[in-house]
């Protein structure tokens, strides 16, 4: 595991499960990333203007504002950035639809941490 692989990158996480949000934050921090965490789409959108975000990881289904709403909000501000990956256990939306709307990928939960980081690096390089 390359600890500094995400060094200098700021990752925004939108995840309603507080335990999973903390696990993702800890794991990405160990890989060198700065992490901003939100409990839903509107909270994540509020963090967007605070500093440069290099990637967004989002759950699909969240009370108070789902991942697709977040994706649409992000893309309405900036069509070309930052890369957006959905992490989802269950979704009414398929990967093809999410990608057509501007996401880069959709990974199923549970996911392997090393594979997630490798996939993130694919979009950050």
Secondary structure by P-SEA (a helix, b strand, c coil): ccccccccbbbbbbcccaaaaaaaaaaaaaaccbbbbbccaaaaaaacccccccbbbbbcccccccaaaaaaaaaaacccccbbbbbcccccccaaaaaaacccccccccccaaaaaaaaaaaac
